[in-house]
Amino acid sequence: MAARRTIFITGAGIGGLTASLALANKGFRVVVLEKAERLEEVGAGLQLSPNASRILIELGLNDRLSRRAVMPEAISIMSVRAGGELLRVPLGKEASERAGAPYWVIHRADLQAALADAVDAHPDIDLRLGCHFEDFASHARGLTVVHRRGNERRQDVGLALIGADGVWSTVRNHLYPEAQPQFSGLIAWRGTLEARQLPREYTAPRVQLWMGPNAHLVAYPISAGRQINLVAVLPGTWNRPGWSEPGDEQELRNAFEAAGWTGTVRMLIGAVDSWRKWALFSMREDCGWYQGAVALLGDAVHGMLPFAAQGAGMAIEDAAVLAHVLSERPAESSQVVAALKRYERLRRSRVARVQRLAARQGRIYHLTGPMALARDLTIKALGPQRMLARQRWIYDWRL
Ligand SMILES: Cc1cc2nc3c(=O)[nH]c(=O)nc-3n(C[C@H](O)[C@H](O)[C@H](O)COP(=O)(O)OP(=O)(O)OC[C@H]3O[C@@H](n4cnc5c(N)ncnc54)[C@H](O)[C@@H]3O)c2cc1C
């Protein structure tokens, strides 16, 4: 197909793969450049609320995903100070039916594999692994994209370039070198354990959020319920980029001993054999979204703290909006800039609101002393239905 219908995407993460499917379904030819030699099974659990699962289902992924995802019946909000559950926010079938799509929790590798299978099966998507994006040049016919595989450098011409290359984005560095991710002073630790290792009461299909002094723990089942995914978040100074640094389990155990956490939390943490950690970085809200025929998507433009569980969800929404705006206009380079301007207008304020919510929730989860007491009383007074209603602006979003 002609270069004038070709869109380049840098990055085959959740955002890049979803964007490739959404764009190919609108009639574009898509080339995805991914620097990794293979799509690794890195990461652990991701939460997909209805705003995101709806898009994935519309892309034809329901069968592939529902086999591996778990639909939690509720989110249990637990307080260490109160010694147990404050509130159970219903998420199950009824809430999914109301929202018109399920709330899923899933292993990142399962989501990536489902997207990659659909990409492989699509005749208009060319996924090039081991291929590093390096540079681009704009001209009247569109863009020339420069990429490298091993020692071989290549140039291709396309209509637009989408930087879906994560929080350490190379594309963003070309557009906005001054916009850099900020370290939050927090470190996330993730581990998984086999569900059969635990007593039944801990393996219910539920997201458990444990809030404690200066730390929190989230636990939920993944891999069709066979595994439990744990993420613990603590303050720290270690701030190297990356997703999979081995973590010292004793350091984590000590942190949860010292803070006076309940036996359940200690039992869950003690049952994990190996921990991986990643430093939590986020982008400022004022990062630009596009320049000319080059746009950013997902973590590249709005890497956020994970405390609203919307990092993957916002990347998936970006992908759907981007495909929509680009298909609304004739595929000509003069129209692409106007489409990307509209993309930014449709995305910027919603995503910034989610980024702020995530940062605020992190502060609330880690409160201490009288502030923690006030938090617990407020959550209890709100009750499950009002708590769920506060999430509707996120879950009920539609294109
Ligand atoms: C390996 C990995 C593990 C993760 N684990 C977790 C987890 O356990 N829990 C969680 O909540 N979130 C995790 N995340 C983050 C989560 O996937 C994202 O926040 C969210 O899905 C949005 O993704 P994205 O597509 O915008 O970016 P990402 O998922 O970061 O994907 C970016 C992709 O771009 C590729 N790339 C980068 N630079 C170049 C280049 N120059 N040329 C070509 N390709 C390039 C990267 O290799 C990567 O595949 C992980 C991300 C990665 C990459």
Ligand as a Chemical Component Dictionary entry (heavy atoms), coordinates in Angstrom:
data_LIG
# 
_chem_comp.id                   LIG 
_chem_comp.type                 NON-POLYMER 
_chem_comp.pdbx_formal_charge   0 
_chem_comp.three_letter_code    LIG 
# 
loop_
_chem_comp_atom.comp_id 
_chem_comp_atom.atom_id 
_chem_comp_atom.alt_atom_id 
_chem_comp_atom.type_symbol 
_chem_comp_atom.charge 
_chem_comp_atom.model_Cartn_x 
_chem_comp_atom.model_Cartn_y 
_chem_comp_atom.model_Cartn_z 
_chem_comp_atom.pdbx_ordinal 
LIG C1  C1  C 0 8.502  -4.432 30.231 1  
LIG C2  C2  C 0 7.381  -3.680 30.901 2  
LIG C3  C3  C 0 6.801  -4.157 32.081 3  
LIG C4  C4  C 0 5.767  -3.451 32.715 4  
LIG N1  N1  N 0 5.217  -3.969 33.863 5  
LIG C5  C5  C 0 4.183  -3.330 34.449 6  
LIG C6  C6  C 0 3.546  -3.872 35.624 7  
LIG O1  O1  O 0 3.939  -4.911 36.141 8  
LIG N2  N2  N 0 2.500  -3.186 36.179 9  
LIG C7  C7  C 0 2.050  -1.995 35.624 10 
LIG O2  O2  O 0 1.102  -1.408 36.135 11 
LIG N3  N3  N 0 2.628  -1.464 34.504 12 
LIG C8  C8  C 0 3.678  -2.106 33.918 13 
LIG N4  N4  N 0 4.239  -1.582 32.791 14 
LIG C9  C9  C 0 3.727  -0.296 32.291 15 
LIG C10 C10 C 0 2.428  -0.416 31.543 16 
LIG O3  O3  O 0 2.543  -1.396 30.531 17 
LIG C11 C11 C 0 2.149  0.954  30.926 18 
LIG O4  O4  O 0 2.039  1.923  31.956 19 
LIG C12 C12 C 0 0.859  1.027  30.147 20 
LIG O5  O5  O 0 0.469  -0.198 29.615 21 
LIG C13 C13 C 0 1.007  2.041  28.990 22 
LIG O6  O6  O 0 1.891  1.475  28.065 23 
LIG P1  P1  P 0 2.571  2.134  26.811 24 
LIG O7  O7  O 0 2.218  1.278  25.647 25 
LIG O8  O8  O 0 2.308  3.577  26.721 26 
LIG O9  O9  O 0 4.142  1.979  27.136 27 
LIG P2  P2  P 0 5.014  0.693  27.486 28 
LIG O10 O10 O 0 4.196  -0.422 27.993 29 
LIG O11 O11 O 0 6.125  1.184  28.337 30 
LIG O12 O12 O 0 5.603  0.244  26.054 31 
LIG C14 C14 C 0 6.599  0.974  25.358 32 
LIG C15 C15 C 0 7.272  0.079  24.325 33 
LIG O13 O13 O 0 8.123  0.884  23.509 34 
LIG C16 C16 C 0 9.330  0.185  23.246 35 
LIG N5  N5  N 0 10.374 1.164  22.878 36 
LIG C17 C17 C 0 10.936 2.108  23.673 37 
LIG N6  N6  N 0 11.830 2.854  22.978 38 
LIG C18 C18 C 0 11.841 2.369  21.707 39 
LIG C19 C19 C 0 12.548 2.721  20.506 40 
LIG N7  N7  N 0 13.429 3.741  20.457 41 
LIG N8  N8  N 0 12.323 2.007  19.375 42 
LIG C20 C20 C 0 11.432 0.978  19.377 43 
LIG N9  N9  N 0 10.734 0.599  20.485 44 
LIG C21 C21 C 0 10.911 1.294  21.634 45 
LIG C22 C22 C 0 9.570  -0.559 24.563 46 
LIG O14 O14 O 0 10.445 -1.650 24.392 47 
LIG C23 C23 C 0 8.159  -0.992 24.962 48 
LIG O15 O15 O 0 7.816  -2.240 24.406 49 
LIG C24 C24 C 0 5.293  -2.235 32.145 50 
LIG C25 C25 C 0 5.861  -1.752 30.949 51 
LIG C26 C26 C 0 6.882  -2.455 30.307 52 
LIG C27 C27 C 0 7.517  -1.929 29.020 53 
# 
loop_
_chem_comp_bond.comp_id 
_chem_comp_bond.atom_id_1 
_chem_comp_bond.atom_id_2 
_chem_comp_bond.value_order 
_chem_comp_bond.pdbx_ordinal 
LIG C1  C2  SING 1  
LIG C2  C3  SING 2  
LIG C2  C26 DOUB 3  
LIG C3  C4  DOUB 4  
LIG C4  N1  SING 5  
LIG C4  C24 SING 6  
LIG N1  C5  DOUB 7  
LIG C5  C6  SING 8  
LIG C5  C8  SING 9  
LIG C6  O1  DOUB 10 
LIG C6  N2  SING 11 
LIG N2  C7  SING 12 
LIG C7  O2  DOUB 13 
LIG C7  N3  SING 14 
LIG N3  C8  DOUB 15 
LIG C8  N4  SING 16 
LIG N4  C9  SING 17 
LIG N4  C24 SING 18 
LIG C9  C10 SING 19 
LIG C10 O3  SING 20 
LIG C10 C11 SING 21 
LIG C11 O4  SING 22 
LIG C11 C12 SING 23 
LIG C12 O5  SING 24 
LIG C12 C13 SING 25 
LIG C13 O6  SING 26 
LIG O6  P1  SING 27 
LIG P1  O7  DOUB 28 
LIG P1  O8  SING 29 
LIG P1  O9  SING 30 
LIG O9  P2  SING 31 
LIG P2  O10 DOUB 32 
LIG P2  O11 SING 33 
LIG P2  O12 SING 34 
LIG O12 C14 SING 35 
LIG C14 C15 SING 36 
LIG C15 O13 SING 37 
LIG C15 C23 SING 38 
LIG O13 C16 SING 39 
LIG C16 N5  SING 40 
LIG C16 C22 SING 41 
LIG N5  C17 SING 42 
LIG N5  C21 SING 43 
LIG C17 N6  DOUB 44 
LIG N6  C18 SING 45 
LIG C18 C19 SING 46 
LIG C18 C21 DOUB 47 
LIG C19 N7  SING 48 
LIG C19 N8  DOUB 49 
LIG N8  C20 SING 50 
LIG C20 N9  DOUB 51 
LIG N9  C21 SING 52 
LIG C22 O14 SING 53 
LIG C22 C23 SING 54 
LIG C23 O15 SING 55 
LIG C24 C25 DOUB 56 
LIG C25 C26 SING 57 
LIG C26 C27 SING 58 
# 
